[in-house]
Amino acid sequence: MADNQQGPTGGLTPYLISADAAAQRDFYIKAFGATEAMSHKAEDGKRYMHMHLLINGASLLMCDAFPEYGHAAQTPAGYTLHLQVDDADTWWKRATEAGATVAMPLEDQFWGDRYGQVIDPFGVRWSIGSPKKAEVRNT
């Protein structure tokens, strides 16, 4: 963990509220190669009040649920986090081997990407895509 990492300075950054931020972070490290840029525990010494992860060059912020302050953990719904990567097959394999379940198989799509969707053990839907690989033709 690098405590001196600056947070996101532009763009759009998802901020997830988790029932178990530490376990979710550990899964993202294993499944998506995440690194922890920084984190701060709450006064109770157990829950995280803030965590900053880097995945594929982008920031993902998260914290544990604090229902006593109006921030309860809820089942994720209505959104997908997309990873546009260099090699969808490699990222897909790592995510599914780590325990993500397939929601939409990884396949070549009509729009030119190799694309699929998984759901992590915490209920978050992720899409993984990369440009289709060029076909090698023997002439």
C-alpha positions, 0 to 999 in steps of 0.5 A: 500500500502506498499512502502517498498516492493521489486520488482520482483527479478527473473523469468518473470514478466508481465508489462501492459500498461493501459488506466486507471491503477487505475481502472484496479488495482481496478478490479484486487483487486476485481476479483483476490484478488490483493494487491498493493505492491507499486505505483508511480504517474507521475508528472501530479498527475493523471497517474501512472508511475509505479504500483506493484501488487501481485496476487496469490503470483506473481508480476504484474507490470503496468502503465498508457499509456504515448503516449507522450513517445511512450507508448500508450495503445493498445488493449491486444492481443496475450497473456494470463496471467495464474493463477495456483490456489488452487481452480479454482472454487473459483477464477472463481466465484470471477472473473466472479462476478467482471465482467470478461467475459467467453472466455472458460468455466471452465471445467475439462480438459484432462491434469488433470486440472480444467481450463477456460479462462476469459477476464477482462474489460480491454481486458486482457485474463486470464486463471485459473486452478487448479488440478481436484478435486478427485472424491468421491466414495461411496463404 
